[in-house]
Amino acid sequence: MSPTAATLSPITAEANAFVADRRPEAEALGARLADEIGDPAAFATALRAGLADLADPAYLEGQRRIAPGIGDRHGVRWPLIEAVRRGFREATRSERTSGWLEVADRLSRESKLEARWFAFGLLERLVVDDTERAWQLIRRASRDAGDWITVDSLAHPVGKGILNEPYRWAELEQLVYSPSRWERRLVGSTIATMPFIDRRRGRDPEVARHGLGLIGELIGDAEPDVQKALAWALRSMAAVDLAATTAFLDAEASQAAETNDGHRAWVIRDALLKIDPAAADRIRARLDGIRRRAGARSTSRASEAAERFGGGLLGMPIDEPPLT
């Protein structure tokens, strides 16, 4: 399930009843979609109609509150999106992924966000089976993202692709310099998600080494959406390498205290829940009185580098060849 599911699906009796009532319909939709895999346009049409039938107007209104400015969507609850994916996955378990890339490409151009989120599930398979072209779609999705729900969902195929080919950490290294706060958030949300994508490879000490290095480039970012993802990432890294994460928080707290850096201090405080309580108390005391200030500029190493190289020229999109 997406890491956003708990946030986006309040546990209420009414919500549970709605999901329980529609789950068989959602799984059946996923199974039917398997028959359309050879026709991307028909697949997109069938998915669009099916999602419209699964929409919940109350949920749609709730999404507007928790993700202001989010784009066009049906308003389908996350457990039902996952049920559609599950139905499709079961129907295609023994099938090759030939043709999936064209479907994912088509869905990435749909106006409703749920279709794009469904495409991310296809990319989780394709990033292993059709790696280079899948990464082209992933890069495009990261450039097009305009809300935290989309970014945190995209973190799944990104994380899986990196765990499968560790040199792909370079994909995230580029994004720390991006002028888009959503691409910078993707760095944090991918690191946060990796230990749960694969509980063996995702908890290798190398994940913490790379992850903490990238967090170190971004911590101090002025954007709250980025800060939240970095704190989430640090809490996840504590489960991978507690000693290294604690040492990182200790060092960053010293810097925040020396420079009165409220952006850095906020991230550190939000991550302390997952380390030893005594260490957390010591670090928290060091940050006493340091708060974020409205309008304060980013203090991250990445932002400083971007400014030196032309106010954001680092991380600017590069034209990519068409899918072939």
Sequence and secondary structure as in RCSB ss.txt:
>XXXX:A:sequence
MSPTAATLSPITAEANAFVADRRPEAEALGARLADEIGDPAAFATALRAGLADLADPAYLEGQRRIAPGIGDRHG
VRWPLIEAVRRGFREATRSERTSGWLEVADRLSRESKLEARWFAFGLLERLVVDDTERAWQLIRRASRDAGDWIT
VDSLAHPVGKGILNEPYRWAELEQLVYSPSRWERRLVGSTIATMPFIDRRRGRDPEVARHGLGLIGELIGDAEPD
VQKALAWALRSMAAVDLAATTAFLDAEASQAAETNDGHRAWVIRDALLKIDPAAADRIRARLDGIRRRAGARSTS
RASEAAERFGGGLLGMPIDEPPLT
>XXXX:A:secstr
  TTHHHHS   HHHHHHHHHHHHHHHHHHHHHGGGTT HHHHHHHHHHHHHHH  HHHHHHHHHHSTT      
  HHHHHHHHHHHHHHTTTS  TTHHHHHHHHTT SSHHHHHHHHHHHHHHHHHSHHHHHHHHHHHHHH  SHHH
HHHHHHHHHHHHHHSGGGHHHHHHHTT S HHHHHHHHHHHHHHHHH TTGGGSHHHHHHHHHHHHHHTT S HH
HHHHHHHHHHHHHHH HHHHHHHHHHHHHHHHHHT HHHHHHHHHHGGGS HHHHHHHHHHTTT    TT     
HHHHHHHHTTSS TT         
